[in-house]
Amino acid sequence: MLFKLRILFSTIAIAFALYGLVSEDPPEFNTTIMLLSLGAMMFVLGLSEYNSNKKASAYFSLIAALFVGFVSIYSLF
């Protein structure tokens, strides 16, 4: 289940990154959605690492996910 969520969020991030490269729209919304999906992917990665008893990398992934989520929400305002 976590692996499927990680694939889903990474696919969303790649799709918005490619759309941002191709389109001529302002990048604020695309970047925000891309960063939110990358943060969600890092969060799911941290959960899966925590479940496999890799605590150090799980904590780093969760901290990175929180930071990316904060930056993406901060970039909206």
Secondary structure, 3 states (H helix, E strand, C coil): CHHHHHHHHHHHHHHHHHHHHHCCCCHHHHHHHHHHHHHHHHHHHHHHHHHCCCHHHHHHHHHHHHHHHHHHHHCCC
